[in-house]
Amino acid sequence: MNEPNREIRALHTASTITVYQAYGPHIGLPAARDGRFPEAWKRDRMTWIKPSFLWMMYRCGWGEKEGQETVLAVEITREGFDWALRNSCLSHYERGVHADRTSWQRELKRAPARVQWDPERDLHLQQLPYRSLQLGLAGDAARRYADEWTVAITDVTPLAHQIRALVRSGEIAKAEQLLPQELVYAAQG
């Protein structure tokens, strides 16, 4: 399989895209129960959303890392996600993309969103040769994410544990069948 090095792959519909985050139960459980982030969720801090389920599993250790025991699938509007992409800056300086390091730093300070490309993962959480998007949201973007763009929040921790158990027992085909169907996402505008 010859994947482009950087491509957004996600579970999405005509109007929404699903991203993943992991929190401690004090944030994750109320968010899933109420379908919105609780007041304890800090709207003034940068938050990172990940369209890749397996990258999230790598990051949170299948929901077993301390403070990341509750894995959430957050369905947000495509309009909001696309706004964040349009108003983002790469999280690192890249020659040829930015005029110089100083202009990149100015852009980074102003941008309400940051794009970071990290190695995608397989079911064994091993690196794949192509990258997956992480999108950091700060300031206005974080507030909009929590209070305007969020359509639904689902606790997918049981799914994460079920897939991990299948992988551990060597039932890879069954595990693959449970994965969210992440297709290429074409951002608008």
N, C-alpha and C positions, 0 to 999 in steps of 0.2 A: 504494500500500500504506500503510495507516494503522496503524502499530505503536504500542503503548503506549510512553510515554517511557522507563519503566524496567521491564524484564522480563528474567528470566534465560532465555536460550536456550542450549541445550547438547546435545551428543551424550550420550544417557543410555539406560540400560536400567532394568528394574524395581529393580535393586540397586546400580547404579553410575552415576557421572557422570564424563565426561572433561573434564579441565582441561589447560591448556597452560602451559608454562614454557620458557624458553630459557637455556642455560648454555654456558660454554666447554666444549670437548671433555673436559677433565680431570674435569668433573662429569657432563656429559651422556652421554658414551659408556659409562662404567661403570654409570651408572644404568639405561640402556637394556639393556645386556648382562646385568646381574644382576637387573633388575626391582625394584630398591630403590635408594634414595639411598646413595651411598658415605659413608664416615666423613668425607671432606673436605667434605661438605655440612654447613653450619653450622646445627645444630638450635636454636641460641640466637638466631638473627637472624630478623627478619621476612621472610617469603617471600610473594610475590604470585602467586596462581593466577588464571587467566583461562579461563572456559568458552567464550569466543569465539575460534575459530581465526583469523579475520581480524583481530581486535584484537591477537592475539599476533603476527601477521605485521607489523602496523603497528609494534608495539613493538620487534620484533627485526630489522626490515628484511628480512623473508623469510629470516632465519637468516644474514644477512651482517654484522650489527653485531659489533664486537669484543666478545668475552666472551659472545656469544649465538649462536654458530655452530651449536649443537646444539639443535634444537627438539624438545621432548618432549611427547607426549600421555600424560598421567598419569591412569589410570583409578583412581578412588577410590570408596569406599563412599558411597552416598547418606546413610547414617546419619551418617558423619563430616562430610560436607559440610553436612548439615542442622544438625548440632550447632554447626558453626562459624557458620552463619547465625544461629542462635538466640542465640549468645553473642557476637554482633558489635555494633559501634558504628559509626555513620557516621564516615568519616575526616575530615569537616568539620562545623562547626557549621551547623545549619539551623534558622532561626526557625520555630516552630510544631511542630517535632519534639522539640526539647529545651526544657526549662523555661528555661534560660539558658545562657550560654557557660560559666560555672563548673561547672555540673552536667554539661554535655557533656564538659568536660575531665576531670572525675573519672571519668566512665563510660569515656572513651577510655583512660585509664591502666589501668583494671581489665579491660577487655575483651581476650580473647585473639585476637579477630579484628576486622578493619576492613572495612567495605563502602565501595567507591568506585564511582561510576557515571561512565563515560567514553564519549564518542561512539563508537558502533559504526562499523565501516568497511566499505567495499565492496571489490570486487576490485582497484580502483585505489588502495586505502587512503585514499580520500577519506571525510570524515565523513558519516555518515548522520544523519537528524534524531532518532534515538532512541539511548538509551544502553545500554551493555553493562557487566556486572558485572566488577569486579576484587575479589578477596577476599584481604586481607592476613592472614597467619597468623603469630602470635608466641607465644613461650613454650610453654605446654601444647599449643596448637593446632598449632604447627609440628612439635613432636615427634610428636604423634598422626598428623599428615599423613604424615610420613616413615616412621614405624615401625608404625602400626596401620591407617590408612585405605587406604594404597596397595595396589591389587590388581595392577596391571600398569603398566609404563612402556615406551613405544615411541618410537623415534627416528623422527620424521616429517619430518626435514630434507629427505630426497629428495622427499617429497610437496610440501613448501613450494617447493622449487626447480622442480619440474615445473609447478606451478600458476603460479608467477611467469613461467616461460618461455612458457606459453600466453597469459597476459595480455599480455606484451610483444609477442607475435606476432599479437595481435588475435583470438585464438581463445577468446573469452570463454565461449561456450556449453560448450566442452570443459573449460575451467577450472572453471566452475560445477559440472559433473558430478563433479568430483573433491573438491569441498568436503565436509567432514563434515556429515551431516544434523543440524543443530542445531534442535531443537524446543523449545517452551516447557517450562520445568522448573518443576514444582510442588513446592515444598519441603514436607516433612512436619513438623508440630508446631512 
